[in-house]
Amino acid sequence: MRDRAVHSGYHNGTRSDDLRPGNLMAGTSHATPQYTDAGWLDSGPIRCFRQNWTVHETGNVMTGLARIATVTLVVWLVASTAVRADEEQASDESLAVTLLDLDDQTDRQVVVDREPGQYLGHPTTALLEDGRTMLCVYPKGHGRGAIVYKRSDDGGLTWSDRLPTPASWATSLEVPTLHRVVDAAGKRRIIMFSGLYPTRMAVSENDGASWSELEPVGDWGGVVVMASVVPLETGAGHYMAMFHDDGRFLAEQADVQNPKVFTLYKSLSTDGGLSWSEPEPVYASADVHLCEPGIVRSPDGGQLAVLLRENARRKNSHIIFSDDEGRTWSEPREVPDTLNGDRHTARYAPDGRLFISFRSNSPRGKTGPFEGDWVAWVGTYDDLVTGAAGQYHVRLKDNHRGADCAYPGVEVLPDGTLVTTTYGHWVEGEEPYVLSVRLRLDELDAMAQQ
């Protein structure tokens, strides 16, 4: 595979000359990488190489990273954050990840909603048990605004018109988050949260056919509540939700410290998501601002991992682990550069690999290959545990305005198709709109083998 790859390196987060426009040429022969530079990051060694290129054409080869969609794959060597019992650094193999680009593959893309001149942003989705019905909510505005609601009956291939919503949904102050919950008696509900102060929740008792008004769940609030909700093994109908706050919205009166402290919180439900406990702090720091938690359970069910945005942009994104259903947590540690970004949303594909969708956003001093774009990471849960780089780093769609994109939903259909949905500035100079991308991991494998 590597002899058909474009090998690149990053030193202190800066792209090597290999990726400059004009350096991408078809038909060159493979050459052994020549070592030219080396350096150390806090998380481990970075190696930079310069070499000739061998590329596989999927269309007309064009110059520059911006059009690397025409190149099937690239190998990115990243800093190691591997955790080893002998404290040795990870091997080069664990530091290499294949880059793939789906930006120009419009046959994968489905427009969920688009309105000229109107900012549509920050969707979340829920797939019902029939494997076909998918719900989607998102605000008319950047992180706040009236909540729009749509439904798909064919696994996201087509979408309804905008559906009627309760009057209070127009008063939403934050990003809505949508979750399926089931109580101890087996009653299924869908709940939707709207954050800042106070946290409010709407409930559907009939799989989204109708909804309650938004009602406060307590005398507390937060940012992007509830970013993640996961069922717990402590009892039927038990759930844990996680979110963050920086002192502005936890209580009615703001209490912002100087320097600013970000606190990660958990809240528990024992009645199938109808009521939620007072938030309990999990981690607080002024040095790193950990937020927007994305929870994933280990394949054996015994551990929870939480991927975290680092909003101070001083360090890489972070990860924490719990072996006791969220009662206690490991110290946060950085993830590899391949997972740097915001609002990680993880789902298992049928073959057991993880697909994690997020916004590529690096700390200061680093630049990722698809910086500011909507990306995905493919790897294993063990990669998260050991700090390995993963298998693939995939651009799903090129975003044309900074890093304003990609608060994604990810759903897995019965046939293994991944349907990932988000917003972004997909057309330069126009307002963002909501788009889905559909893919299977065996399709990515085939691209990587070409």
SEKEBA-243330 format. One record per residue (C-alpha): residue in three letters; x, y, z. Coordinates in nm, 3 decimals, padded with zeros to 5 digits. Each point is the difference from the previous one (the first is absolute). Layout:
<atoms>
ATOM   rose         X         Y         Z
ATOM    ALA         X         Y         Z
...
</atoms>
This chain:
<atoms>
ATOM   rose         X         Y         Z
ATOM    MET    00.000    00.000    00.000
ATOM    ARG    00.270    00.247    00.092
ATOM    ASP    00.173   -00.017   -00.340
ATOM    ARG   -00.313    00.156   -00.147
ATOM    ALA   -00.037    00.257    00.271
ATOM    VAL    00.105    00.359    00.033
ATOM    HIS    00.216    00.011    00.313
ATOM    SER   -00.002    00.324    00.193
ATOM    GLY    00.117    00.125    00.335
ATOM    TYR   -00.073    00.280    00.246
ATOM    HIS    00.264    00.169    00.211
ATOM    ASN   -00.135    00.208    00.287
ATOM    GLY   -00.329   -00.008   -00.182
ATOM    THR    00.129    00.168   -00.318
ATOM    ARG   -00.045   -00.176   -00.330
ATOM    SER    00.317   -00.120   -00.165
ATOM    ASP    00.081    00.118   -00.352
ATOM    ASP   -00.150   -00.321   -00.136
ATOM    LEU   -00.350    00.150    00.009
ATOM    ARG    00.070    00.335   -00.158
ATOM    PRO   -00.198    00.079   -00.316
ATOM    GLY    00.196   -00.111   -00.302
ATOM    ASN    00.172   -00.292    00.171
ATOM    LEU   -00.273   -00.249   -00.086
ATOM    MET    00.085   -00.185   -00.321
ATOM    ALA   -00.132   -00.320   -00.154
ATOM    GLY    00.219   -00.276   -00.131
ATOM    THR    00.310    00.049    00.212
ATOM    SER    00.169   -00.309    00.131
ATOM    HIS    00.011   -00.095    00.365
ATOM    ALA    00.315    00.103    00.184
ATOM    THR    00.114   -00.084    00.349
ATOM    PRO   -00.079    00.294    00.229
ATOM    GLN    00.305    00.208    00.082
ATOM    TYR    00.014    00.110    00.362
ATOM    THR    00.029    00.379    00.010
ATOM    ASP   -00.116    00.122    00.339
ATOM    ALA   -00.114   -00.116    00.339
ATOM    GLY   -00.151    00.160    00.303
ATOM    TRP   -00.187   -00.068    00.318
ATOM    LEU   -00.348    00.094    00.104
ATOM    ASP   -00.125   -00.051    00.352
ATOM    SER   -00.178   -00.313   -00.118
ATOM    GLY    00.292   -00.165   -00.179
ATOM    PRO    00.221    00.004   -00.307
ATOM    ILE   -00.087    00.147   -00.339
ATOM    ARG    00.192   -00.103   -00.309
ATOM    CYS    00.000    00.200   -00.320
ATOM    PHE    00.087   -00.142   -00.338
ATOM    ARG    00.055    00.132   -00.349
ATOM    GLN   -00.033   -00.238   -00.290
ATOM    ASN   -00.140   -00.059   -00.345
ATOM    TRP   -00.371   -00.068   -00.035
ATOM    THR   -00.194   -00.294   -00.132
ATOM    VAL   -00.371    00.069   -00.031
ATOM    HIS   -00.299   -00.188   -00.130
ATOM    GLU   -00.229    00.203   -00.222
ATOM    THR   -00.373   -00.003    00.062
ATOM    GLY   -00.049    00.288   -00.240
ATOM    ASN    00.219    00.279   -00.126
ATOM    VAL    00.291    00.052    00.235
ATOM    MET    00.014    00.361    00.115
ATOM    THR    00.247    00.190    00.214
ATOM    GLY   -00.027    00.090    00.365
ATOM    LEU   -00.155   -00.147    00.309
ATOM    ALA   -00.328    00.180   -00.071
ATOM    ARG   -00.062   -00.237   -00.292
ATOM    ILE    00.147   -00.315    00.147
ATOM    ALA   -00.339   -00.166   -00.057
ATOM    THR    00.148   -00.127   -00.326
ATOM    VAL    00.264   -00.193    00.194
ATOM    THR   -00.129   -00.320    00.154
ATOM    LEU    00.211    00.000    00.313
ATOM    VAL    00.275    00.165    00.195
ATOM    VAL    00.188   -00.127    00.302
ATOM    TRP    00.023    00.251    00.284
ATOM    LEU    00.266   -00.056    00.266
ATOM    VAL   -00.116    00.149    00.326
ATOM    ALA    00.120    00.043    00.355
ATOM    SER   -00.026   -00.302    00.222
ATOM    THR   -00.213    00.015    00.311
ATOM    ALA    00.013   -00.376    00.042
ATOM    VAL   -00.020   -00.132    00.354
ATOM    ARG    00.244   -00.290    00.043
ATOM    ALA    00.079   -00.194    00.312
ATOM    ASP    00.372    00.028   -00.078
ATOM    GLU   -00.036    00.372   -00.079
ATOM    GLU    00.153   -00.052   -00.343
ATOM    GLN   -00.129    00.210   -00.288
ATOM    ALA   -00.236   -00.152   -00.252
ATOM    SER    00.139   -00.148   -00.319
ATOM    ASP   -00.010    00.187   -00.330
ATOM    GLU   -00.287   -00.227   -00.105
ATOM    SER   -00.216    00.125    00.287
ATOM    LEU    00.081    00.361   -00.095
ATOM    ALA   -00.107   -00.032   -00.364
ATOM    VAL   -00.358    00.066   -00.109
ATOM    THR   -00.142   -00.003   -00.352
ATOM    LEU   -00.164    00.321   -00.122
ATOM    LEU   -00.306   -00.031   -00.224
ATOM    ASP   -00.214    00.274   -00.152
ATOM    LEU   -00.369   -00.036   -00.090
ATOM    ASP   -00.066    00.369   -00.059
ATOM    ASP   -00.066   -00.026   -00.374
ATOM    GLN   -00.203   -00.323    00.020
ATOM    THR   -00.337    00.170   -00.032
ATOM    ASP   -00.182   -00.329   -00.048
ATOM    ARG    00.053   -00.057    00.373
ATOM    GLN   -00.154    00.333    00.099
ATOM    VAL   -00.364    00.070    00.088
ATOM    VAL   -00.122    00.351    00.076
ATOM    VAL   -00.215   -00.012    00.314
ATOM    ASP   -00.094    00.368    00.000
ATOM    ARG    00.115    00.318   -00.170
ATOM    GLU   -00.149    00.349    00.005
ATOM    PRO    00.158    00.286   -00.196
ATOM    GLY    00.124    00.273    00.232
ATOM    GLN   -00.080   -00.198    00.316
ATOM    TYR    00.262   -00.153    00.229
ATOM    LEU   -00.096   -00.362    00.075
ATOM    GLY    00.231   -00.171    00.246
ATOM    HIS    00.093   -00.261    00.262
ATOM    PRO   -00.225   -00.302   -00.067
ATOM    THR   -00.037   -00.316    00.202
ATOM    THR   -00.177   -00.312   -00.119
ATOM    ALA   -00.172   -00.309    00.142
ATOM    LEU   -00.057   -00.329   -00.185
ATOM    LEU   -00.297   -00.202    00.115
ATOM    GLU   -00.001   -00.376    00.050
ATOM    ASP   -00.154   -00.073   -00.340
ATOM    GLY    00.333    00.100   -00.153
ATOM    ARG   -00.171    00.241   -00.240
ATOM    THR   -00.161    00.283    00.194
ATOM    MET    00.242    00.279    00.075
ATOM    LEU   -00.075    00.326    00.181
ATOM    CYS    00.204    00.319   -00.025
ATOM    VAL   -00.010    00.327    00.195
ATOM    TYR    00.210    00.314   -00.048
ATOM    PRO   -00.019    00.376    00.071
ATOM    LYS   -00.067    00.286   -00.236
ATOM    GLY    00.317    00.182    00.100
ATOM    HIS    00.349   -00.057    00.134
ATOM    GLY   -00.044   -00.212    00.312
ATOM    ARG   -00.335    00.153    00.084
ATOM    GLY   -00.331    00.087   -00.158
ATOM    ALA   -00.333   -00.163   -00.079
ATOM    ILE    00.032   -00.379   -00.021
ATOM    VAL   -00.079   -00.158   -00.336
ATOM    TYR   -00.124   -00.361   -00.009
ATOM    LYS    00.008   -00.246   -00.290
ATOM    ARG   -00.060   -00.372   -00.049
ATOM    SER    00.124   -00.261   -00.246
ATOM    ASP   -00.181   -00.330   -00.058
ATOM    ASP    00.266   -00.156   -00.223
ATOM    GLY    00.320    00.016    00.203
ATOM    GLY    00.085    00.356   -00.097
ATOM    LEU   -00.027   -00.029   -00.378
ATOM    THR   -00.286    00.251   -00.005
ATOM    TRP   -00.136    00.240    00.260
ATOM    SER   -00.338    00.143    00.085
ATOM    ASP   -00.089    00.365   -00.015
ATOM    ARG    00.050    00.186    00.327
ATOM    LEU   -00.242   -00.147    00.251
ATOM    PRO   -00.216    00.189    00.251
ATOM    THR    00.160    00.056    00.339
ATOM    PRO   -00.124    00.125    00.339
ATOM    ALA    00.007    00.376    00.045
ATOM    SER    00.277   -00.010    00.261
ATOM    TRP    00.244   -00.151   -00.249
ATOM    ALA    00.025    00.343   -00.161
ATOM    THR    00.150    00.130    00.327
ATOM    SER    00.297   -00.238    00.006
ATOM    LEU    00.321    00.168    00.113
ATOM    GLU    00.242   -00.275   -00.094
ATOM    VAL    00.085   -00.302   -00.212
ATOM    PRO   -00.275   -00.265    00.029
ATOM    THR    00.109   -00.356    00.078
ATOM    LEU   -00.217   -00.304   -00.075
ATOM    HIS    00.013   -00.338    00.178
ATOM    ARG   -00.189   -00.329    00.008
ATOM    VAL   -00.073   -00.125    00.355
ATOM    VAL   -00.184   -00.303    00.140
ATOM    ASP   -00.131   -00.031    00.356
ATOM    ALA    00.001   -00.307    00.228
ATOM    ALA   -00.342   -00.108   -00.128
ATOM    GLY    00.120    00.008   -00.359
ATOM    LYS   -00.178    00.322   -00.094
ATOM    ARG    00.188    00.175   -00.278
ATOM    ARG    00.025    00.374   -00.020
ATOM    ILE    00.200    00.261   -00.187
ATOM    ILE    00.126    00.298    00.196
ATOM    MET    00.142    00.327   -00.128
ATOM    PHE    00.203    00.243    00.207
ATOM    SER    00.056    00.372   -00.045
ATOM    GLY    00.271    00.156    00.212
ATOM    LEU    00.138    00.312    00.164
ATOM    TYR   -00.199    00.098    00.309
ATOM    PRO   -00.221   -00.175    00.083
ATOM    THR    00.044   -00.334   -00.174
ATOM    ARG   -00.332   -00.090   -00.162
ATOM    MET   -00.128   -00.326   -00.142
ATOM    ALA   -00.278   -00.107   -00.236
ATOM    VAL   -00.135   -00.356   -00.010
ATOM    SER   -00.163   -00.212   -00.270
ATOM    GLU   -00.197   -00.306    00.111
ATOM    ASN   -00.078   -00.115   -00.355
ATOM    ASP    00.331   -00.012   -00.188
ATOM    GLY   -00.008    00.363   -00.101
ATOM    ALA   -00.356    00.024   -00.130
ATOM    SER   -00.071    00.265    00.263
ATOM    TRP    00.202    00.184    00.263
ATOM    SER   -00.040    00.178    00.331
ATOM    GLU    00.104    00.357    00.057
ATOM    LEU    00.351    00.073    00.127
ATOM    GLU   -00.009   -00.014    00.381
ATOM    PRO    00.281    00.060    00.255
ATOM    VAL    00.157   -00.317    00.137
ATOM    GLY    00.141    00.182    00.305
ATOM    ASP    00.143    00.327    00.127
ATOM    TRP    00.321   -00.036   -00.199
ATOM    GLY    00.136    00.035   -00.350
ATOM    GLY    00.305   -00.050   -00.215
ATOM    VAL    00.152    00.009   -00.346
ATOM    VAL   -00.106   -00.258   -00.261
ATOM    VAL   -00.215   -00.196    00.244
ATOM    MET   -00.018   -00.292   -00.009
ATOM    ALA    00.284   -00.048   -00.246
ATOM    SER    00.002   -00.377    00.059
ATOM    VAL   -00.243   -00.240    00.165
ATOM    VAL    00.096   -00.363    00.066
ATOM    PRO   -00.195   -00.287    00.163
ATOM    LEU    00.163   -00.129    00.319
ATOM    GLU    00.036   -00.357    00.125
ATOM    THR   -00.114    00.104    00.348
ATOM    GLY   -00.364   -00.078   -00.076
ATOM    ALA   -00.271   -00.002   -00.265
ATOM    GLY   -00.089    00.354   -00.105
ATOM    HIS    00.320    00.145    00.148
ATOM    TYR    00.184    00.262   -00.207
ATOM    MET    00.292    00.239    00.033
ATOM    ALA    00.018    00.327   -00.189
ATOM    MET    00.309    00.218   -00.028
ATOM    PHE    00.054    00.366   -00.089
ATOM    HIS    00.215    00.295    00.104
ATOM    ASP   -00.023    00.356    00.126
ATOM    ASP    00.244    00.287    00.050
ATOM    GLY   -00.184    00.170    00.285
ATOM    ARG   -00.245    00.195   -00.213
ATOM    PHE   -00.302   -00.229   -00.008
ATOM    LEU    00.014   -00.258    00.278
ATOM    ALA   -00.202    00.228    00.228
ATOM    GLU   -00.233    00.292   -00.056
ATOM    GLN    00.278    00.238    00.106
ATOM    ALA    00.322   -00.042   -00.194
ATOM    ASP    00.317   -00.079    00.196
ATOM    VAL    00.287    00.026   -00.246
ATOM    GLN    00.345   -00.035    00.154
ATOM    ASN    00.318    00.173   -00.111
ATOM    PRO    00.173   -00.181   -00.158
ATOM    LYS   -00.303   -00.171   -00.146
ATOM    VAL   -00.065   -00.357    00.119
ATOM    PHE   -00.177   -00.257   -00.212
ATOM    THR   -00.180   -00.272    00.196
ATOM    LEU   -00.117   -00.331   -00.142
ATOM    TYR   -00.322   -00.123    00.162
ATOM    LYS   -00.208   -00.317    00.015
ATOM    SER   -00.370   -00.033    00.077
ATOM    LEU   -00.183   -00.326    00.069
ATOM    SER   -00.348   -00.134   -00.069
ATOM    THR   -00.154   -00.312    00.153
ATOM    ASP   -00.347    00.032   -00.156
ATOM    GLY    00.077   -00.039   -00.368
ATOM    GLY    00.101    00.359   -00.060
ATOM    LEU   -00.307    00.178    00.135
ATOM    SER    00.187    00.168    00.287
ATOM    TRP    00.364    00.085    00.053
ATOM    SER    00.218    00.050    00.307
ATOM    GLU    00.186    00.314    00.097
ATOM    PRO    00.323    00.016   -00.201
ATOM    GLU    00.311   -00.144    00.165
ATOM    PRO    00.345    00.125   -00.104
ATOM    VAL    00.227   -00.254   -00.168
ATOM    TYR    00.299    00.219   -00.081
ATOM    ALA    00.080    00.373    00.019
ATOM    SER    00.300    00.193   -00.128
ATOM    ALA    00.112    00.346   -00.102
ATOM    ASP    00.297   -00.142   -00.191
ATOM    VAL   -00.191   -00.216   -00.243
ATOM    HIS   -00.362    00.072   -00.086
ATOM    LEU   -00.157   -00.342   -00.048
ATOM    CYS   -00.351    00.002   -00.139
ATOM    GLU   -00.253   -00.151   -00.243
ATOM    PRO    00.036   -00.358    00.128
ATOM    GLY   -00.056   -00.289   -00.239
ATOM    ILE   -00.053   -00.331    00.182
ATOM    VAL    00.070   -00.346   -00.143
ATOM    ARG   -00.019   -00.333    00.182
ATOM    SER    00.269   -00.266   -00.046
ATOM    PRO   -00.092   -00.306   -00.210
ATOM    ASP   -00.005   -00.223    00.309
ATOM    GLY   -00.228    00.246    00.180
ATOM    GLY    00.228    00.048    00.299
ATOM    GLN    00.142    00.345   -00.066
ATOM    LEU   -00.116    00.345   -00.105
ATOM    ALA    00.222    00.234   -00.198
ATOM    VAL   -00.074    00.371   -00.048
ATOM    LEU    00.158    00.205   -00.277
ATOM    LEU    00.031    00.370    00.083
ATOM    ARG    00.055    00.323   -00.188
ATOM    GLU    00.278    00.218    00.143
ATOM    ASN   -00.140    00.349   -00.038
ATOM    ALA    00.303    00.195    00.123
ATOM    ARG    00.185   -00.135   -00.307
ATOM    ARG    00.312   -00.049    00.209
ATOM    LYS    00.011   -00.378   -00.035
ATOM    ASN   -00.147   -00.282   -00.205
ATOM    SER   -00.348   -00.127    00.059
ATOM    HIS   -00.020   -00.229    00.304
ATOM    ILE   -00.149   -00.330    00.113
ATOM    ILE   -00.106   -00.140    00.338
ATOM    PHE   -00.107   -00.351    00.105
ATOM    SER   -00.223   -00.152    00.265
ATOM    ASP   -00.007   -00.366    00.109
ATOM    ASP   -00.289    00.043    00.245
ATOM    GLU   -00.288    00.146   -00.204
ATOM    GLY    00.112    00.359    00.044
ATOM    ARG    00.047    00.002    00.378
ATOM    THR    00.372    00.073   -00.035
ATOM    TRP    00.214    00.110   -00.293
ATOM    SER    00.359   -00.018   -00.117
ATOM    GLU    00.206    00.315   -00.031
ATOM    PRO   -00.054    00.164   -00.340
ATOM    ARG    00.270   -00.055   -00.257
ATOM    GLU    00.056    00.124   -00.352
ATOM    VAL   -00.102   -00.196   -00.306
ATOM    PRO    00.206   -00.026   -00.321
ATOM    ASP   -00.017    00.282   -00.254
ATOM    THR   -00.231   -00.213   -00.214
ATOM    LEU   -00.279    00.057    00.256
ATOM    ASN    00.055    00.372    00.057
ATOM    GLY   -00.329    00.183   -00.023
ATOM    ASP   -00.343    00.069    00.138
ATOM    ARG   -00.326   -00.181    00.073
ATOM    HIS    00.113   -00.358   -00.053
ATOM    THR   -00.286   -00.241   -00.071
ATOM    ALA    00.088   -00.371   -00.005
ATOM    ARG   -00.184   -00.309   -00.127
ATOM    TYR    00.110   -00.358   -00.058
ATOM    ALA   -00.018   -00.138   -00.352
ATOM    PRO   -00.119   -00.361   -00.037
ATOM    ASP    00.359   -00.127   -00.022
ATOM    GLY    00.082    00.151    00.341
ATOM    ARG    00.203    00.296   -00.118
ATOM    LEU   -00.083    00.346    00.130
ATOM    PHE   -00.110    00.284   -00.225
ATOM    ILE    00.035    00.339    00.171
ATOM    SER   -00.131    00.313   -00.169
ATOM    PHE    00.120    00.346    00.110
ATOM    ARG    00.129    00.343   -00.099
ATOM    SER    00.373    00.013   -00.070
ATOM    ASN    00.139    00.272    00.226
ATOM    SER    00.361   -00.010    00.121
ATOM    PRO    00.167    00.177    00.291
ATOM    ARG    00.206    00.308   -00.068
ATOM    GLY    00.323   -00.084   -00.178
ATOM    LYS   -00.142   -00.302   -00.181
ATOM    THR   -00.184   -00.042   -00.326
ATOM    GLY   -00.179   -00.315   -00.106
ATOM    PRO   -00.026   -00.111   -00.362
ATOM    PHE   -00.373    00.086   -00.010
ATOM    GLU    00.004    00.283    00.251
ATOM    GLY   -00.340    00.158    00.062
ATOM    ASP   -00.184   -00.263   -00.203
ATOM    TRP   -00.248   -00.274    00.081
ATOM    VAL    00.201   -00.316    00.059
ATOM    ALA   -00.025   -00.352    00.134
ATOM    TRP    00.241   -00.238    00.173
ATOM    VAL   -00.012   -00.375   -00.050
ATOM    GLY    00.181   -00.230    00.240
ATOM    THR   -00.059   -00.233    00.291
ATOM    TYR   -00.091    00.052    00.362
ATOM    ASP    00.343   -00.136    00.086
ATOM    ASP    00.150    00.287   -00.201
ATOM    LEU   -00.175    00.241    00.238
ATOM    VAL    00.134   -00.188    00.300
ATOM    THR    00.360   -00.023   -00.123
ATOM    GLY    00.015    00.340   -00.167
ATOM    ALA    00.061   -00.138   -00.349
ATOM    ALA   -00.076    00.220   -00.299
ATOM    GLY   -00.272   -00.222   -00.142
ATOM    GLN   -00.051   -00.133   -00.353
ATOM    TYR   -00.160    00.279   -00.205
ATOM    HIS   -00.040    00.378    00.030
ATOM    VAL   -00.272    00.093   -00.248
ATOM    ARG   -00.120    00.333   -00.129
ATOM    LEU   -00.375   -00.027   -00.040
ATOM    LYS   -00.055    00.351   -00.133
ATOM    ASP    00.206    00.314   -00.060
ATOM    ASN   -00.117    00.290    00.215
ATOM    HIS    00.054    00.345   -00.151
ATOM    ARG   -00.010    00.222    00.308
ATOM    GLY    00.250   -00.051    00.281
ATOM    ALA   -00.103   -00.291    00.219
ATOM    ASP   -00.372    00.080    00.005
ATOM    CYS   -00.138   -00.346   -00.071
ATOM    ALA   -00.051   -00.353    00.124
ATOM    TYR   -00.210   -00.057    00.308
ATOM    PRO   -00.088   -00.340   -00.136
ATOM    GLY   -00.249   -00.273    00.045
ATOM    VAL    00.111   -00.354   -00.093
ATOM    GLU   -00.236   -00.292   -00.059
ATOM    VAL    00.067   -00.358   -00.116
ATOM    LEU   -00.257   -00.164   -00.224
ATOM    PRO   -00.066   -00.377    00.006
ATOM    ASP    00.203   -00.054   -00.319
ATOM    GLY    00.303    00.170    00.156
ATOM    THR   -00.045    00.335   -00.174
ATOM    LEU    00.115    00.289    00.217
ATOM    VAL   -00.214    00.312   -00.030
ATOM    THR    00.175    00.300    00.148
ATOM    THR   -00.170    00.339    00.000
ATOM    THR    00.119    00.350    00.075
ATOM    TYR    00.003    00.364   -00.103
ATOM    GLY    00.269    00.203   -00.171
ATOM    HIS    00.089    00.268   -00.249
ATOM    TRP   -00.005   -00.243   -00.291
ATOM    VAL   -00.021    00.274   -00.263
ATOM    GLU    00.242    00.290    00.027
ATOM    GLY   -00.173    00.327    00.082
ATOM    GLU   -00.332   -00.160    00.092
ATOM    GLU   -00.164   -00.075    00.334
ATOM    PRO    00.053   -00.348    00.145
ATOM    TYR   -00.250   -00.277   -00.054
ATOM    VAL   -00.060   -00.356    00.122
ATOM    LEU    00.146   -00.289   -00.197
ATOM    SER    00.034   -00.377    00.042
ATOM    VAL    00.282   -00.218   -00.131
ATOM    ARG   -00.055   -00.375   -00.044
ATOM    LEU    00.280   -00.255   -00.002
ATOM    ARG    00.105   -00.351    00.094
ATOM    LEU    00.334   -00.088    00.150
ATOM    ASP    00.063   -00.266   -00.264
ATOM    GLU   -00.021    00.281   -00.257
ATOM    LEU    00.274    00.186    00.185
ATOM    ASP    00.202   -00.323    00.012
ATOM    ALA   -00.035   -00.034   -00.377
ATOM    MET    00.117    00.358   -00.052
ATOM    ALA    00.301   -00.065    00.219
ATOM    GLN    00.095   -00.309   -00.200
ATOM    GLN   -00.010    00.166   -00.342
</atoms>
